């Protein structure tokens, strides 16, 4: 993929500005592969970073040097012990790594300067040698010992973009090579960043040759532990460090193709994005709805109402019963909702309703998660039966969510009356908890 047009038009200010209050003053760690720095789209990426800074989004840039080391080694006909900072780094490889780091940092520094941004190449990473692993001395390969958090935050506070090289320094000031994916995760943890954005020459995270648009950290961790070969080797390191980052507090990790024009802005400022979003546990995105969500829920479900998939509710009706609603968020965008209504005349039963998932996110298991979450909440409240009425999605409730068809006799009196008055002739489905 190269310079394909992304769906978002960054000139659509309404599309961007609605995200600004959510992301203002947050820290994004942007991790750029060395190959992306040499791509013709890199100048556009720097403009995108300038846009982020103009919106008061704080940015730290960490870069890789794998491609640059390979090219330098080829020109010098010099054998290299490791290209990517994961294996052993001998003295010759370290020398090339320090030269490559300086070269790449300068390209980034120059580009940021051309876009009116202040920047600084830092020595904020204290490192220690990786040591001997499985009998192999990793020599000058290092791991992070400490991030000088206060130094980096001071730069950020003064509107300076820190550029962090994949070179750390030990207590005596000697250089050690560090894998840039690992470094991105360590920086995110130290700075309490809300996002890591990996810009790589791949479209995203592919598992079994299928691009994952969104994946939970639990699913990704399981794949890495049980089927690591299902993930292409070129992004396996990023996947592993995405898991580490989320486990240590980073809310979201994005992996996308840095060669796509406007790709960075599209990934951040649209529901769909262009790459892969890696997020926390499966219920972390579900929360109780509030009155601020009324209009969003109304707009979210409006098309389903037109198709007669859902019963029409006015905004006033949604607001009156907002405590019954749960919503699913990705980057604070509502992409699904469900309601859980309890019956005064039957304290053991509740009804799942208003289940809707945005079309782009359908067939990803989100609908089932919403139903499962509703069932979990009902069970925690001491209920034993869940009711669902559906005209078009009854097969989903039966085959995916394990509901069984029932007759009108199971309906509480108040629900029986509204069922008959509606004339929708919905199928009645029941699940015992």
C-alpha positions, 0 to 999 in steps of 0.5 A: 500500500502506498499513498492510498487516499484515506476516507477522512478529509482533514479539511472537514473541521467539523470531523476533527473538532468534535474530538478536540475536547477529548484529546486536548492535553493528552500525550500521544507517543508516536513511534515511527519505523525507520522505513517510514522516515524514508518514505515520500509520505513522511513530509505529510506525516510531519504536517499531521503532527503539526496539526496535532500540536496545534490542537494542544495534543502533546506529542513525543516521537520515538523512531526506529533505525532498522532500514538505515542500519541495513543500508549502511551495512550494505554500503560498507559491506559490513556484517551486522549482528542484529538489525532491530535491537532485539538480538545481540549488538556487537561493537560494529553494529552499535557504531552503525546504530548511533550513526543511523540514529543521529541521521534519522533524528536529524531528518525528523528534527529538520521536518518539524522545524520546517513545520514551525515546531520546536523540537529537541533530541533527548538523552532521557533514556537510562539503559542497562545491558540486556545481559546474557539470555539463553546463553547468548551475550547481547553485548551492547543491546540494552533495556530501559532502566529509567525514563527521565520523566520530568525532563520530557514533561518539561520539554512538552510543557514548553511546547517542545516535541521530544525526539527519542532515539533508540539509543540509551545511556548507561550510568557511565554515559556509554551507548546501548542499542534499544528496540524502538517498539520496547522504547515506545511502550516504556515511554508511554508508561512513564509519561502516562500517555493515552495512546501509542501510534505505531507507524509502520510499512504494514496496513495494521495487525494481521492475524492469519492473514486477516487485517484486524480493525480492532482487537482486545488486549486479551485476545491479542495476548492469547494469540501471542501465547498460543499461536505467535506464528499467526501474527506476521513477524514484521509486526509481532514485536509491536503486538507484544509491546502493545500488550505490555503498554496496555497492561501498564496503563496506556488506554489505546495502541494503534498500528497503521500504515505510515505511507498512507496520505492523511492516515494519521489524522484519519486514524485519530479523528474518525470512528473507522480509522485505517489501521488496527486499534488494540484496546483493553478488556472486553467490557472496558469500553462499556459504561452506563449511559448519561444524559449527555448521551441521549442525543447520540443514542437517538442518532445512533439508533435512528436508521435501525428505527427506519428499517423497523429493526428497533421500536421508535423512541423519542429523545424525551423517552430515551432521556427519561429512561437513560439509567437503563442504557449502556453504551460501547465506546471506542476512543470516546465515540459511541458505536453501540448501545443496549438497554436493560429494563426491569419489571416491578411486577416481576422482580426476577425478570429484565428485558434487553432492548434497543440493541444496536451496533454501527454498521462498520463495527458489526460482525465483530462480536460487539453485539454479543458483548453488549447482550452478555454485559446486560445479562451480567448486570442483571445477574449481579442485581439478582435477576434470573431471567432475561427477555428479548423481543425482536422482529429481525434479529431473533436468529442472533439472539437464539444462535449467538446469545443462547436465548430460546423462543417463548410465548406470550405467557412469559411476558409481565402484564405491562409488557404484554399490553405494550406488545399487543398494542404495538402490532409488531408481532415480535418473536419472544425470546427468553434466557435463564441466567 
